[in-house]
Amino acid sequence: MATTVPSLDNLVDNYLQCCTAEGKSKKTIEWYEANLRRFSRFLKREHPGSTVSNIGPPEARKFILHLQNDVRRWETNPFVNDTKGLSPHTILGYARAIKAFWSWLLDEGYILENSMARLKCPRVPRKIIPTFSPEQIQRLLGLFDPGTLNGFRNYVIILLFLDTGIRLSELVNLRLEDIDFGQSCLLVTGKGNKERVVPFGSQVRRALRRYLSMDRPEPESPQVSQFFLSRQGFPLKPNMVRSMISRTGRRANVSGVRCSPHTFRHTFAKQYLLNGGDVFSLQRILGHTSLEVVKLYVNLTSLDLAGQHRKFSPVDTMSLSAVRPRRKHTITRGFANSTRLF
C-alpha cells in the first residue's frame, strides 16, 4: 500500500516544529517560515499538484528568477512607494532556506534523494561597506552632553559598539549581571541563543562604571535587569537606539556612510585588524562560526593595506644589513673583462 506524501505546507509545519525543538531562535524560525511559505505559494501557482518528490533545481531556479525579476522590495506595504527589487542577499537567503529544508526532508526520510543539493546559490556581489572614519567618530561623540542622563548614556552606547562590535540586539538585552568589571568583559547572547565572552578596554570600563554609579536611572520594576535604560527606567528598544544614532549622524553631518548600529560593528572589525588584531580572535569576538562570514565585515582599502604593510613588513622588521648599491660593470663586446653568473 503506497504511503501518502504530506503536502508541502504540512512538511514546512513539521520543519518549523523541528527547528523550535532544536532551540533555533525565534527570528531564525520566522525567516525560514517566510521564505518557505513564499516558495510554496509559487509552486501552487506555477506547478499545481507537485510534491517534494518531483520538485527539484529547475523549479527552484524558476522561483529565483521570479524573485529577481518580478518581486519588489516593499510590495506588501501600501505606504512605501519603492520600485526597487529584492537585494541579492535577500534572494540568496531564499535559496539557502530551500536547500536547508530539502536536506531536512532527506534526513527525515520524506525523500530518497536530495535533488536540491545540485542547486547552485546565486552569486552575491561583494561591495566595500564604508565604515566610520576617526574624524566622523569624534564628531558623533562630540555631540553628546555628558552632563545629562541621556547624553552620557548614548555616549557610552557608542563607545561600547566601537570597542566590542556587539550587535544591536545584544546591546539592548545586556543585563547588569552580564558585565564583569574585574575581567573587563561582557557575557552576550547572540544569534541562536549562543553565549560568548566579549572583552572591552579600560576607557569603556570607566564609562560603564560611571553610568552604573551616577547616570543609570532606577529600574521601573525589580524585573528590569537590562543595563541600559530609558529616563523612566524602562529597557531600551532597538528602534530607540537606531533612531538615536541616525539623528546624531545627521546632526554631525556624517556622509558617505550609513549611520546605523551595524556600521559600528563593521568599523570595530576593521579597526581591530588595523591595530594588530588577528582574524581568529576577531571571529570569536564577533561570534561567527565561519571565517567566510567574518570576511564580509572586513573590507580594507588599498590605503589601509599599504599602511598595514608599512607596520608589519617582514623585511623591514628584520635586522638585515642595508642593501648596498650595485656596482656598475663594464661589459665589452667580447665578454673578456666580465664575469656572468647564471
N, C-alpha and C positions, 0 to 999 in steps of 0.2 A: 504494500500500500504506500503510495507516494505521500511524502510529507508536504504540507503546505508551507511555502516560504512566506514569512511575515512581510508585511508591506514595508516600504522604505521608512515611512513615518514611524511605524512601530519599532523598527530597528534603531532609528535615531533616539526614540524614547529610552530604549534599553541601553544604548551607548551613553546617554547623559546620566542615567542612573549609575552606570558603572563608573563614570568619571567622578560622580559625587561620592560613591563608596570608596574610591581610591584616594579621596581627600584633595582633589583638584580644587582650585579656588573658584569662588562664585563667578568672577569675571571670565575666567577661562571657560567655564561651562557655558556661560551666556554667549561667548564668542563662538564656540563650537555649534551651539544651537542655531544662532542667527545664520551662520554660513551654510550649515547642512540643510536647514529648512528652505533656504533660497534655492539651493540645488534641487531639492525635492520638488518645489513648485515648478522649476524649469523643466524637469523631466516629465512631470504630469502634463505639461502643456505641449512639449515638443516630442515626447516619446511615451504616450499613454500606454499603460499596461506593462511597462517594463519592470523588471525586478533586478535585485542586486546581482543576480547570476548572469544577466545579459547586458549589464551596464559596464562599460569599460572606458579606456582612454579616448576613443572617438567622441563619445557623449560628453565627457569631461572637457575636451578641447572646444567643443561647440559652446559649452557653458562659459568657458573662459573668454572666447571671442565675443559672446553676448555681453559679458561684463565689461570688456574693453571698448565695445562699440556702441552699446545701447543704453547702458545704465549711467545715470547722473548721480553726482555725489549727494545732493540734498533733495532727491526726488520725493521723499516722503514728508518733507517739511514744507508746508504751503507758504510759510513766512520768509523763506530764503529763496531768492531769485539767483540761482547759480547754475550755469550750464556746464560746469567742469565735470569731466568724467571721473571715475574712480582712480585713485592713485595706484601705481604699480605695486606698492607694498600691500594695499588692501586686496588686490587681485591675487597676489602671491599667497595671502592668508587663506583665501578660499581654496586654492589648490592644496595647500598643506592640510587643511581640515579634511578635505576629501581623501587624501592619501592616508591620514591617520585613521579615519573611520573605516576605510577598506582593510587596513591592517588589523583592526579590531575584529572586523567581520571574519577574517581568516582565522584569527586566534580563537574565536568563539565557535567556529565550525559552521557558520552560516554559508560560507562559500568554500570551494575546494581549491581555488587558485586566486591569488591577489592580482588581478589584471591591472589595477591602478599602480602597481609597482613600476610599470613601464611608463607611467605618465611623467613627463618632464615638467617641472615647475617653470613658469615664465620668468625670464630674467628681469632683474630689477636694476635700473641704472644707479650706479654709486655716485652720489653727489657729495661734495665737500660741504659739511654743515658748518656755517660760520659760528664762531664762539666769541664770547666777550673778550675784549682786549683789557689789559690792566687799566688803561685810562677810562674805559667805559665802566669798569667795576668801581673805580674811585668816584666817578660821578654818581653812580647809583647809590653807593654807601653814603656819600656826602649829603644826600637829600633827607636822610633820616635824622630826626631830632632826638638825641639820646636822653634828653630831659623829660620826655613824655613816655607813658607806658607803651603805647602802640609803636612809637618811633623806635625805642630801643628793642622791643620785641622783633620788629621787622628787620632791624639791623642784624640781630642775632640769627634770624632765619636765613638771611642772605649769606652770612658768614658760614653757617652750618652747611648750606648747599654747596658752597665753594670748596669747603675743606674736606667734605666726605663723599660728595657725589650721590647722596641718597636720593631716592625718588620722592615725589610729592606725597604719595600715599604713605610712605614710610615716615615722613616727617610729621604729618598731621596725626598719625597713630602712635607716635613716640610717647612712651609713658615715663613718668618720673623715675620709676624703678629700673628703667632700661638704660639709664645713664650711670656709668661707673667713672666718677671723677678721679678716683685713685689711679686707675689704669688708663684713663683718658680714652674711653671707647664707648660705643653705643651697641646695644643689642637690638637689631632691627628685624622686622618680619617682612620679607619680600614676597615676590610672586610665588604662588604655590604654597604659601604659608611656611616658607623656608626661612629659618633664622640664621643670621650671620652676625659676626662681630665687626664693627667698623671703627677704626681709630680716628681721633681728631687731635689737633695741635694745641699748644699752650695758649694761644690767643683765644681760640674758641672756648677752651676750658674756662678761662677767666670771664668771658662774656656769658657763658651759660650759668656760671656761679652767681654773677651779679643779677642776671634775670631772675634766677630762682630766689635769691635772698631779698631783692629790693623791688623788682618790677612785675613779678608774676602775680596776677590777681588771685584772690581767694576763689577756689573752685565753687561752682554753683551748688554742687551737692557732693557728698562723700563718694559717690560712684564715679565722679570725674577724676580720672587718673592721667589724662593726657598732659604732656609737658607744656605745650604752647596753647594759651587760652585767649579768648576774646576779653575785652574790658569787663564784660559782665560775668566772666568766669566759665564760659561755655567752651568746649573744644572747637578749634578752628576747623572750618570746612575747606575742602580742596579749592573750591571756586573762590573763596575769600583770599587764599594765598595767590592764586593765579591773577586775580584782579589787582591785588596789591603790586605784584611785580610788573604787570602790564602798565598800570598807571605810573609807576616810578620810572619805567623806561621812557614813557612819553615825556615826562617832566624833565628827565635828564637828556632829552634829545638823542637817545641812542638809536642809531640807524644801521642798516646793513646786517642786522642780526635779530632774530626773534626773541623778544623778551618773555621768556617762559621759564618755569622751574626746570624743565628738561634741558634747556640750554646750559644751565649751571652744571648739570651732570656731564655734558659734553666738555664744558670748559674745565671742570675738575680733571677729567681723564686726560685731556691734552696737556694741562699744566703739570700733572703728576709725572708724565713721561718726560716732559721738557726739563723738569727739575731733577731728573736722575732716577725716577722710579722705574721698576721693571714691569713688564706686561703681565707676568704671572701673579704678582701681588695685586696689581690693578684688577685683574679678573676676579680675585677673591673679594676685594673691597666692593666692587660693583655687584657681585652676587650672580655672576653668569657661569654656567657650566661649560660653555664653549668659547674658545678664543675668537672664533669667527664672529660672534656677536660683539665682542669687545672691539674688534676692528671697526665696526660701524660707528663707534663713538670717537675713534681717534683718526683724525684727518690732518696730517701735518703738511703745511705748505712747503714749497721749496726753500723759503727763507728759514722756516723752523728747522728743516733738515740740515741746512748749511750751518746754522748756529749750533745744533747738536754735534755735528761733526767736528766743529772747532773745539768743542769742550771735551770730546771723547775720541779724538783721532788716535788710532793705535800707534802711529809713528810718532806723532807729536808728544805723546805721553810717555814714550820710552826714552831712556837716556842713551841716545845714539849719537855718535860723533857727527859733527857737521859735515855735510856733503861738500866736498871741495870742487871747485870749478874744473872742468875737464880741460887738459892742455891740448891745444890745437896741434895736430900732426900735419906735417907736410908730406903729401904722397906724390912721389914722382911717377912719371908715366911708366917707368919700368918696374915700379914697386921695389926698387933696390934698397931704399932707405926707410922702409916702413915695415911694421910688424902687424899682421892682421890676425885677429882671433875670431874663431867661428865656434 
